[in-house]
């Protein structure tokens, strides 16, 4: 045991001191790691890399990474701190699949911790919404030279309907195939040019390699834009070229959103991202790279280890210190008017569930709705429409809004089987069901007689008091040939997508491409139901219109309804859903008589479930089922199985 470690020169192929057996204790009783740090204090001229017994450091040119032989062992970097002279060490991750520049590896032990978080905390209330910068630029010159060089008029005149966003709950989402496929589809090309903006992850190469892996495997051309540090920022012209002219897809990294938003505002990148969004460039990302596109964000940006080199922080702070933080709400770029809550199904290192904290936060400030995105899901936004995509077949997104009547927060999951985007306004209605009061109101009409023939008989003997009915020419209906009635009534709304049934509808219409009028009253005029139930006819290339009368404000005039129902349509499809609600609304607005007239003119009447039973004299129905409401997702989320 009577011996000591020493430092010697070696061949010099790598400019660092190697410390093998880094996790071992010598026969002299001294830990190799501790002795190496003491040795470096005396001669800190070169960094040291400690290699544990069952690990290896792999070096390729000017890049390197750690490989674990047993799934646990790794390598460590030891460097002196420029400010204090103390030795700082940090373990290298063992999940890297690509080598990292050695310069970055040698930065690992030097975190941006306390001072970094203190500086960020000053900007928690900063407004990062780009629209306000643009408004200022229109009325007066912008003092920020970077912003001033951006052509604001071009941004304002762009078509807002072009905005395309794929926001994943976790950065891992950018490697899940269903989500990646949606990004590619929206880009309009099989091999989109991808610009990676890694500011939130402090422009770390390992994060770049991980988060762009799926696109690299596809063969996409990928560039990165580094603006986290002042010395790496390109000129504004260079940024403008790559952001607004070159990229098909812009991916924001996960990490520290507040740091990213602050840097983007400082260098003028925020306006360029806005311009790119309005030119139809797909904006995507997970976690910070999802929330940054919204008007506000539920964030963990003040988490102690949400720093450039979190490995050091995890190595230095206690469990109590790592858990001592809180979520906060910050402004973001404002391309979507909602608060994004990424990691919605996760619990933070502070022990708080993200979903529960977001709801509490909204109680204090319910001015905007919130959209929670689970880790393996993504919210896809196309213009003013959106839908959820599941990366694993289970994860989804959630909508949280305040109830106007009670002020309580209501949340509901979005379906993951939508194939087409749905108006955002409809999505934001999801958590507010028409439940008890809706069913009670319907129950009063269980014995209502909806048979149109009786209305017609009354119209022959005396004028109809209902103004809507009075404007319908009853004589024309009566004189029509009743033998012309054509109905295709399917047991389920899915039947309208089964080819033998669809073929029969087309055959009865007398044309290869019938004009289809969709009446979605029974499904409360939900766009997702419209998209699903008309899919087969849309695939054929049929012209399709929809007639929305479920809500008072959407009802067209009687003349407009008459034109589309009795003169334009070859086929009228009733949706599945709540038949009693549909029949009541049709009677109230006069659509029942128009449907009768259309039937007697030979228009094909079809539909599944409610859209089948509505054409008969009576119907066996589940219209009083608790979840047979406008937004059944909320009811399924709120009621017990027994209820």
Buried (B, 14 or more C-beta within 10 A) or exposed (E): EEEEEEBEEEEEEBEBBBBEBBBEEBEEEBBBBEBBBEBBEEEBEBBBBBBBEBBBBEBEEEBBBBBBEEEEBBBBBBBBEEEEEEBBBBBBBBEBEBBBBBEBBBBBBBBBBEEBBEEBEEBBEEBBBBBEBBEBBEEEEBEBEBBBBBEBEEBBEBEEEEBBBBBBBBBBBBBBEBBBEBBBBBBEEEEBBBBBBBBBBBBBBBBBBBBBBBBBEBEBBBEBBBBBEEEEBBEBEEBBBBBBEBBBBBBBBBBBBBBBBBBBBBBBBBBBBBBBBBBBBBBBBBBBBBBBBBBBBBBBBBBBBBBBBBBBBBBBBEEEEBBEBEBBBBBBBBBBBBBBBBBBBBEBBBEBBBBEBBBEBBEEEBEBBBBBBBBBBBBBBBBEBBBBBBBBEEBBBBBBBBEEEEEEBBBBBBBBEBEBBBBBEBBBBBBBBBBEEBBEEBEEBEEEEBBBEEBBEBBEEEEBEBEBBBBBEBEEBBEBEEEEBBBBBBEEBBBBBEEEBBEBBBBBBEEEEBBBBBBBBBBBBBBBBBBBBBBBBBEBEBBBEBBBBBEEEEBBEBEEBBBBBBEBBBBBBBBBBBBBBBBBBBBBBBBBBBBBBBBBBBBBBBBBBBBBBBBEEEBEBEBEEBBBBBBBBBBEBBEEEEE
